[in-house]
């Protein structure tokens, strides 16, 4: 539970970043380069994938975990891969 100091609530930086990420507009998508490594949100968390094709309307990616091809149409569900 967040700690309170004099009536204000302190939240963790990660929680604020996640909220800001999901608060962005879902359209248009950022355009990624073919072969670029990205992370996609799949309900159970973020998975790494490789971009097959990308436009402002949609992005096709190949998921590393099971070599599945999928299309993304919401900018909140795709992001550049983290280095860590």
N, C-alpha and C positions, 0 to 999 in steps of 0.2 A: 504494500500500500504506500502511496506517495507520502512523504513527510510534510507536515504543515508547519510553517513558521509565521506567526502573527497573522493568521487568517488566510495566507496565500498558500497555494498548493505547488509543490515542486514536483515536476515530472521528469522522467529520464529523457535524455537527449534522443535516444533511439525511438522512443514512443512519439516524440514530437516530429521527428523526421519521417516516420511511417505515416503519421496523420497528414503531414504536408504532401507526401507523395500521392496518397489516395485522394487528396483534395484538388488535384490538378484536373484539367479538362481531359476527357477521354479521346478527343479527336481534335486535330489531326495527329497521327503518329509521327514520331521522329523517324527519319529515313536512315537506315543502317546500311553499311557496305556489305556486299555479298561475301560470305565467309567470316564475318565478324562474330565474335562470341558475345552472346547476350544471356540474360536471365529472364525467364518467363514465370508468371505466377500460375500455378495449377491447382489451387484450392488447398492442397496440403503443404504448400510452401513454394519457394523459388527453386526452379530447375535450370541448369545450364543448357543452352541450345546454340546452334550455328545458323546464321541467317542464310536462307536460300534465295529469297528475293524480298525487296522492300520498297514500298511506296508510302505516300502520306495517307492512303486509304486502308492499307493492310500490309501485313508482313508474314511471309511463310518462313518457318523455322524447322530445323530437324533437332529433336530432343536427343541429348547424349545418352540418357539413361536407357532408352529402349528403341532408338533409331526411328522414332515415330515422327512423321511430318504433320505439322499443324499450322493453322492460320490464326493470327492475332489481329483483332480489330479495335482494341482498346489500349490507349497509350499507358494506362495505369498498370497493365499486365505485362509490360516489357520494359526492360532497362538495360543499360550497358553492364557487362559483367564486372563484378568487383575483383580487384587484384588479389584479395586475401582469400 
